[in-house]
Amino acid sequence: MLTFIMGLLFMTQVFTRWPLFHHVHILWICFALAYYTWFEVFERLNLVAFSHTTQHAKVPKDDGQQDALWLRICQTMDEWEVWRNPDTTAESLSMALGTNRIYVARCIKEHTGLTFNDYLNCQRIEFMADQLQRDPQRDHKSLYYEAGFRNRQTAFRNFVKFKGVSPTEFIAS
């Protein structure tokens, strides 16, 4: 918008040759330069500095904020089932929640004792176990992909990690 107005003032100055438009055009250029400089220094550069400092910052100890974030994480996991998307990352979840990825990962670690990836995989394994209990004849391969895993080996390894047995043994028990 600033550049549009600048162009409009310039064209008006060129076609009319009125000194008033020349002065307004120069003032507008000064204003635009000041605004863009302010934006670069105080908006963009401070966000970069903030992102470097928050990687080592601790999650706020306010239990109300922690509990509210944990409830939002649980709601997102349960209602949107973001764990079913194999492209889900801490970054994408934090963007959906409107917070920092470090806060999300630390909140999950604090409430479950699991890393972000383990928490996602645990959600996926619980889904698989539930589906296998409902229908033991279900095709395992399609279930792996439906749960959000990219391949069978990762799903099998995580199933054994969280359930202690393979999917076949889980069905038999």
PyRosetta script that sets phi, psi and omega in degrees:
from pyrosetta import init, pose_from_sequence

init()
pose = pose_from_sequence("MLTFIMGLLFMTQVFTRWPLFHHVHILWICFALAYYTWFEVFERLNLVAFSHTTQHAKVPKDDGQQDALWLRICQTMDEWEVWRNPDTTAESLSMALGTNRIYVARCIKEHTGLTFNDYLNCQRIEFMADQLQRDPQRDHKSLYYEAGFRNRQTAFRNFVKFKGVSPTEFIAS")
pose.set_psi(1, -41.6)
pose.set_omega(1, 179.6)
pose.set_phi(2, -61.3)
pose.set_psi(2, -42.7)
pose.set_omega(2, -178.8)
pose.set_phi(3, -69.9)
pose.set_psi(3, -32.3)
pose.set_omega(3, 177.2)
pose.set_phi(4, -63.4)
pose.set_psi(4, -46.2)
pose.set_omega(4, 179.7)
pose.set_phi(5, -64.8)
pose.set_psi(5, -39.6)
pose.set_omega(5, 178.6)
pose.set_phi(6, -61.1)
pose.set_psi(6, -44.6)
pose.set_omega(6, 178.1)
pose.set_phi(7, -63.8)
pose.set_psi(7, -40.9)
pose.set_omega(7, 178.5)
pose.set_phi(8, -62.6)
pose.set_psi(8, -44.1)
pose.set_omega(8, 177.7)
pose.set_phi(9, -64.3)
pose.set_psi(9, -40.1)
pose.set_omega(9, 179.5)
pose.set_phi(10, -62.5)
pose.set_psi(10, -47.3)
pose.set_omega(10, -179.3)
pose.set_phi(11, -63.6)
pose.set_psi(11, -38.7)
pose.set_omega(11, 178.3)
pose.set_phi(12, -64.3)
pose.set_psi(12, -41.9)
pose.set_omega(12, 179.0)
pose.set_phi(13, -63.5)
pose.set_psi(13, -43.5)
pose.set_omega(13, -177.8)
pose.set_phi(14, -64.7)
pose.set_psi(14, -43.7)
pose.set_omega(14, -175.0)
pose.set_phi(15, -79.3)
pose.set_psi(15, -30.2)
pose.set_omega(15, -176.7)
pose.set_phi(16, -97.8)
pose.set_psi(16, -27.7)
pose.set_omega(16, -177.9)
pose.set_phi(17, 59.7)
pose.set_psi(17, 27.7)
pose.set_omega(17, 177.4)
pose.set_phi(18, -84.8)
pose.set_psi(18, 134.8)
pose.set_omega(18, -179.1)
pose.set_phi(19, -63.8)
pose.set_psi(19, -30.7)
pose.set_omega(19, 179.1)
pose.set_phi(20, -59.5)
pose.set_psi(20, -45.7)
pose.set_omega(20, 179.3)
pose.set_phi(21, -66.1)
pose.set_psi(21, -32.5)
pose.set_omega(21, 177.1)
pose.set_phi(22, -62.8)
pose.set_psi(22, -45.7)
pose.set_omega(22, -179.3)
pose.set_phi(23, -68.1)
pose.set_psi(23, -41.9)
pose.set_omega(23, 178.2)
pose.set_phi(24, -64.0)
pose.set_psi(24, -38.8)
pose.set_omega(24, 179.0)
pose.set_phi(25, -63.6)
pose.set_psi(25, -45.4)
pose.set_omega(25, 178.8)
pose.set_phi(26, -62.9)
pose.set_psi(26, -43.5)
pose.set_omega(26, 177.6)
pose.set_phi(27, -62.5)
pose.set_psi(27, -40.2)
pose.set_omega(27, 179.7)
pose.set_phi(28, -65.3)
pose.set_psi(28, -39.1)
pose.set_omega(28, 177.3)
pose.set_phi(29, -62.6)
pose.set_psi(29, -42.9)
pose.set_omega(29, 177.5)
pose.set_phi(30, -61.6)
pose.set_psi(30, -43.7)
pose.set_omega(30, 178.1)
pose.set_phi(31, -61.8)
pose.set_psi(31, -44.9)
pose.set_omega(31, -179.0)
pose.set_phi(32, -64.0)
pose.set_psi(32, -42.5)
pose.set_omega(32, 177.8)
pose.set_phi(33, -63.1)
pose.set_psi(33, -42.3)
pose.set_omega(33, 178.0)
pose.set_phi(34, -63.0)
pose.set_psi(34, -42.7)
pose.set_omega(34, -179.7)
pose.set_phi(35, -64.3)
pose.set_psi(35, -47.2)
pose.set_omega(35, -179.2)
pose.set_phi(36, -64.8)
pose.set_psi(36, -37.2)
pose.set_omega(36, 176.6)
pose.set_phi(37, -64.5)
pose.set_psi(37, -45.5)
pose.set_omega(37, 178.2)
pose.set_phi(38, -59.5)
pose.set_psi(38, -44.4)
pose.set_omega(38, -179.0)
pose.set_phi(39, -60.8)
pose.set_psi(39, -45.4)
pose.set_omega(39, -179.3)
pose.set_phi(40, -62.9)
pose.set_psi(40, -47.2)
pose.set_omega(40, -174.2)
pose.set_phi(41, -75.0)
pose.set_psi(41, -48.8)
pose.set_omega(41, -171.2)
pose.set_phi(42, -94.2)
pose.set_psi(42, -17.7)
pose.set_omega(42, 179.3)
pose.set_phi(43, -103.2)
pose.set_psi(43, -63.7)
pose.set_omega(43, -173.1)
pose.set_phi(44, -69.9)
pose.set_psi(44, -47.6)
pose.set_omega(44, -177.1)
pose.set_phi(45, -70.1)
pose.set_psi(45, -35.1)
pose.set_omega(45, 177.0)
pose.set_phi(46, -67.9)
pose.set_psi(46, -33.9)
pose.set_omega(46, 176.8)
pose.set_phi(47, -65.1)
pose.set_psi(47, -38.7)
pose.set_omega(47, 177.5)
pose.set_phi(48, -64.8)
pose.set_psi(48, -45.9)
pose.set_omega(48, 178.6)
pose.set_phi(49, -62.5)
pose.set_psi(49, -39.2)
pose.set_omega(49, 179.7)
pose.set_phi(50, -64.5)
pose.set_psi(50, -41.2)
pose.set_omega(50, -178.2)
pose.set_phi(51, -67.1)
pose.set_psi(51, -31.7)
pose.set_omega(51, 177.7)
pose.set_phi(52, -72.1)
pose.set_psi(52, -34.9)
pose.set_omega(52, -178.4)
pose.set_phi(53, -79.2)
pose.set_psi(53, -29.3)
pose.set_omega(53, -177.0)
pose.set_phi(54, -75.5)
pose.set_psi(54, -17.4)
pose.set_omega(54, 178.7)
pose.set_phi(55, -65.2)
pose.set_psi(55, -26.6)
pose.set_omega(55, -178.8)
pose.set_phi(56, -108.6)
pose.set_psi(56, -2.0)
pose.set_omega(56, -179.7)
pose.set_phi(57, -77.7)
pose.set_psi(57, 153.3)
pose.set_omega(57, 179.0)
pose.set_phi(58, -87.4)
pose.set_psi(58, 154.0)
pose.set_omega(58, 176.3)
pose.set_phi(59, -67.1)
pose.set_psi(59, 139.0)
pose.set_omega(59, 179.0)
pose.set_phi(60, -52.6)
pose.set_psi(60, 136.4)
pose.set_omega(60, -176.6)
pose.set_phi(61, -83.1)
pose.set_psi(61, -1.2)
pose.set_omega(61, 178.0)
pose.set_phi(62, -62.6)
pose.set_psi(62, 112.8)
pose.set_omega(62, -177.0)
pose.set_phi(63, -60.8)
pose.set_psi(63, -31.7)
pose.set_omega(63, 178.5)
pose.set_phi(64, -64.4)
pose.set_psi(64, -42.0)
pose.set_omega(64, 178.7)
pose.set_phi(65, -69.2)
pose.set_psi(65, -41.1)
pose.set_omega(65, 179.5)
pose.set_phi(66, -63.8)
pose.set_psi(66, -44.9)
pose.set_omega(66, -179.8)
pose.set_phi(67, -65.7)
pose.set_psi(67, -38.9)
pose.set_omega(67, 178.9)
pose.set_phi(68, -65.4)
pose.set_psi(68, -41.5)
pose.set_omega(68, 178.2)
pose.set_phi(69, -65.7)
pose.set_psi(69, -42.0)
pose.set_omega(69, 179.7)
pose.set_phi(70, -63.4)
pose.set_psi(70, -40.3)
pose.set_omega(70, 177.5)
pose.set_phi(71, -63.8)
pose.set_psi(71, -39.8)
pose.set_omega(71, 178.1)
pose.set_phi(72, -67.1)
pose.set_psi(72, -37.4)
pose.set_omega(72, 177.2)
pose.set_phi(73, -64.6)
pose.set_psi(73, -47.5)
pose.set_omega(73, 179.6)
pose.set_phi(74, -61.9)
pose.set_psi(74, -42.0)
pose.set_omega(74, 179.1)
pose.set_phi(75, -63.1)
pose.set_psi(75, -43.1)
pose.set_omega(75, 179.2)
pose.set_phi(76, -64.5)
pose.set_psi(76, -42.8)
pose.set_omega(76, 179.6)
pose.set_phi(77, -65.6)
pose.set_psi(77, -42.3)
pose.set_omega(77, -175.8)
pose.set_phi(78, -78.0)
pose.set_psi(78, -45.9)
pose.set_omega(78, -175.2)
pose.set_phi(79, -81.6)
pose.set_psi(79, -43.9)
pose.set_omega(79, -177.0)
pose.set_phi(80, -90.3)
pose.set_psi(80, -16.2)
pose.set_omega(80, -177.9)
pose.set_phi(81, 49.0)
pose.set_psi(81, 51.8)
pose.set_omega(81, -179.1)
pose.set_phi(82, -65.2)
pose.set_psi(82, -19.9)
pose.set_omega(82, 178.7)
pose.set_phi(83, -66.9)
pose.set_psi(83, -18.4)
pose.set_omega(83, 179.0)
pose.set_phi(84, -76.7)
pose.set_psi(84, -13.9)
pose.set_omega(84, 177.4)
pose.set_phi(85, -88.6)
pose.set_psi(85, 118.7)
pose.set_omega(85, -178.7)
pose.set_phi(86, -66.8)
pose.set_psi(86, -14.1)
pose.set_omega(86, -180.0)
pose.set_phi(87, -92.3)
pose.set_psi(87, 5.3)
pose.set_omega(87, -179.4)
pose.set_phi(88, -68.3)
pose.set_psi(88, 130.9)
pose.set_omega(88, 177.0)
pose.set_phi(89, -129.5)
pose.set_psi(89, 169.7)
pose.set_omega(89, 175.7)
pose.set_phi(90, -61.4)
pose.set_psi(90, -35.7)
pose.set_omega(90, 179.2)
pose.set_phi(91, -64.6)
pose.set_psi(91, -46.6)
pose.set_omega(91, -178.3)
pose.set_phi(92, -67.9)
pose.set_psi(92, -37.1)
pose.set_omega(92, 177.7)
pose.set_phi(93, -67.3)
pose.set_psi(93, -42.5)
pose.set_omega(93, -179.7)
pose.set_phi(94, -64.7)
pose.set_psi(94, -35.4)
pose.set_omega(94, 176.8)
pose.set_phi(95, -66.0)
pose.set_psi(95, -39.7)
pose.set_omega(95, 178.2)
pose.set_phi(96, -65.2)
pose.set_psi(96, -32.4)
pose.set_omega(96, -179.4)
pose.set_phi(97, -88.1)
pose.set_psi(97, -11.9)
pose.set_omega(97, -179.5)
pose.set_phi(98, 73.5)
pose.set_psi(98, 38.4)
pose.set_omega(98, -179.5)
pose.set_phi(99, -141.5)
pose.set_psi(99, -170.9)
pose.set_omega(99, -176.9)
pose.set_phi(100, -89.0)
pose.set_psi(100, 141.9)
pose.set_omega(100, -179.2)
pose.set_phi(101, -64.9)
pose.set_psi(101, -31.0)
pose.set_omega(101, 178.3)
pose.set_phi(102, -66.5)
pose.set_psi(102, -41.7)
pose.set_omega(102, 178.5)
pose.set_phi(103, -62.5)
pose.set_psi(103, -41.7)
pose.set_omega(103, -179.7)
pose.set_phi(104, -63.3)
pose.set_psi(104, -48.7)
pose.set_omega(104, -178.5)
pose.set_phi(105, -62.9)
pose.set_psi(105, -41.9)
pose.set_omega(105, -179.6)
pose.set_phi(106, -70.5)
pose.set_psi(106, -35.4)
pose.set_omega(106, 177.8)
pose.set_phi(107, -64.9)
pose.set_psi(107, -42.5)
pose.set_omega(107, 177.7)
pose.set_phi(108, -63.9)
pose.set_psi(108, -43.3)
pose.set_omega(108, 179.8)
pose.set_phi(109, -62.2)
pose.set_psi(109, -41.1)
pose.set_omega(109, -178.6)
pose.set_phi(110, -67.3)
pose.set_psi(110, -38.7)
pose.set_omega(110, -175.7)
pose.set_phi(111, -87.8)
pose.set_psi(111, -25.8)
pose.set_omega(111, -176.1)
pose.set_phi(112, -119.3)
pose.set_psi(112, -19.8)
pose.set_omega(112, -174.7)
pose.set_phi(113, 79.0)
pose.set_psi(113, 6.9)
pose.set_omega(113, -178.3)
pose.set_phi(114, -110.3)
pose.set_psi(114, 153.3)
pose.set_omega(114, 171.5)
pose.set_phi(115, -71.5)
pose.set_psi(115, 169.3)
pose.set_omega(115, -179.8)
pose.set_phi(116, -58.9)
pose.set_psi(116, -48.5)
pose.set_omega(116, -178.8)
pose.set_phi(117, -64.3)
pose.set_psi(117, -39.8)
pose.set_omega(117, 177.1)
pose.set_phi(118, -64.9)
pose.set_psi(118, -37.1)
pose.set_omega(118, 178.1)
pose.set_phi(119, -64.0)
pose.set_psi(119, -44.2)
pose.set_omega(119, 176.6)
pose.set_phi(120, -60.9)
pose.set_psi(120, -47.5)
pose.set_omega(120, -178.7)
pose.set_phi(121, -64.7)
pose.set_psi(121, -35.0)
pose.set_omega(121, 176.6)
pose.set_phi(122, -64.2)
pose.set_psi(122, -41.1)
pose.set_omega(122, 176.6)
pose.set_phi(123, -60.3)
pose.set_psi(123, -42.4)
pose.set_omega(123, -179.7)
pose.set_phi(124, -65.4)
pose.set_psi(124, -42.5)
pose.set_omega(124, -179.7)
pose.set_phi(125, -66.7)
pose.set_psi(125, -38.9)
pose.set_omega(125, 177.4)
pose.set_phi(126, -62.4)
pose.set_psi(126, -40.0)
pose.set_omega(126, 176.8)
pose.set_phi(127, -62.1)
pose.set_psi(127, -46.6)
pose.set_omega(127, -179.7)
pose.set_phi(128, -61.9)
pose.set_psi(128, -44.2)
pose.set_omega(128, -179.5)
pose.set_phi(129, -62.4)
pose.set_psi(129, -41.4)
pose.set_omega(129, 178.2)
pose.set_phi(130, -62.7)
pose.set_psi(130, -44.1)
pose.set_omega(130, 179.3)
pose.set_phi(131, -65.7)
pose.set_psi(131, -38.6)
pose.set_omega(131, 179.2)
pose.set_phi(132, -68.8)
pose.set_psi(132, -34.2)
pose.set_omega(132, 176.3)
pose.set_phi(133, -68.7)
pose.set_psi(133, -37.1)
pose.set_omega(133, 178.9)
pose.set_phi(134, -70.0)
pose.set_psi(134, -41.3)
pose.set_omega(134, -176.9)
pose.set_phi(135, -138.7)
pose.set_psi(135, 89.9)
pose.set_omega(135, -177.5)
pose.set_phi(136, -63.6)
pose.set_psi(136, -19.8)
pose.set_omega(136, -179.0)
pose.set_phi(137, -86.2)
pose.set_psi(137, 0.1)
pose.set_omega(137, -176.6)
pose.set_phi(138, -60.7)
pose.set_psi(138, 141.4)
pose.set_omega(138, 178.5)
pose.set_phi(139, -67.8)
pose.set_psi(139, 122.3)
pose.set_omega(139, -176.1)
pose.set_phi(140, -66.0)
pose.set_psi(140, -39.7)
pose.set_omega(140, -175.8)
pose.set_phi(141, -62.0)
pose.set_psi(141, -46.6)
pose.set_omega(141, 178.8)
pose.set_phi(142, -66.0)
pose.set_psi(142, -32.5)
pose.set_omega(142, 178.9)
pose.set_phi(143, -68.0)
pose.set_psi(143, -36.9)
pose.set_omega(143, 177.5)
pose.set_phi(144, -58.4)
pose.set_psi(144, -48.3)
pose.set_omega(144, -177.5)
pose.set_phi(145, -70.6)
pose.set_psi(145, -36.0)
pose.set_omega(145, 178.5)
pose.set_phi(146, -65.2)
pose.set_psi(146, -32.0)
pose.set_omega(146, 179.9)
pose.set_phi(147, -77.5)
pose.set_psi(147, -15.8)
pose.set_omega(147, 177.3)
pose.set_phi(148, 111.7)
pose.set_psi(148, 4.9)
pose.set_omega(148, 177.0)
pose.set_phi(149, -82.7)
pose.set_psi(149, 150.0)
pose.set_omega(149, 179.2)
pose.set_phi(150, -85.6)
pose.set_psi(150, -28.0)
pose.set_omega(150, -179.6)
pose.set_phi(151, -148.8)
pose.set_psi(151, 165.0)
pose.set_omega(151, -176.0)
pose.set_phi(152, -67.0)
pose.set_psi(152, -38.2)
pose.set_omega(152, -176.5)
pose.set_phi(153, -63.7)
pose.set_psi(153, -43.7)
pose.set_omega(153, 179.1)
pose.set_phi(154, -64.9)
pose.set_psi(154, -42.7)
pose.set_omega(154, 179.5)
pose.set_phi(155, -64.2)
pose.set_psi(155, -44.7)
pose.set_omega(155, -179.1)
pose.set_phi(156, -63.0)
pose.set_psi(156, -46.2)
pose.set_omega(156, -179.6)
pose.set_phi(157, -60.5)
pose.set_psi(157, -43.3)
pose.set_omega(157, 179.7)
pose.set_phi(158, -71.0)
pose.set_psi(158, -33.0)
pose.set_omega(158, 177.5)
pose.set_phi(159, -62.7)
pose.set_psi(159, -46.0)
pose.set_omega(159, 178.6)
pose.set_phi(160, -64.9)
pose.set_psi(160, -38.2)
pose.set_omega(160, -179.2)
pose.set_phi(161, -62.7)
pose.set_psi(161, -44.5)
pose.set_omega(161, -174.5)
pose.set_phi(162, -93.0)
pose.set_psi(162, -27.1)
pose.set_omega(162, -178.7)
pose.set_phi(163, -105.2)
pose.set_psi(163, -16.9)
pose.set_omega(163, 178.2)
pose.set_phi(164, 82.8)
pose.set_psi(164, -4.9)
pose.set_omega(164, 179.2)
pose.set_phi(165, -141.9)
pose.set_psi(165, 163.9)
pose.set_omega(165, 176.5)
pose.set_phi(166, -75.2)
pose.set_psi(166, 165.0)
pose.set_omega(166, 178.6)
pose.set_phi(167, -59.1)
pose.set_psi(167, -37.9)
pose.set_omega(167, 178.8)
pose.set_phi(168, -64.1)
pose.set_psi(168, -45.2)
pose.set_omega(168, 177.9)
pose.set_phi(169, -66.2)
pose.set_psi(169, -33.8)
pose.set_omega(169, 178.1)
pose.set_phi(170, -64.1)
pose.set_psi(170, -40.0)
pose.set_omega(170, 178.6)
pose.set_phi(171, -66.8)
pose.set_psi(171, -39.7)
pose.set_omega(171, -177.1)
pose.set_phi(172, -68.6)
pose.set_psi(172, -26.5)
pose.set_omega(172, -176.4)
pose.set_phi(173, -83.1)
pose.dump_pdb("model.pdb")
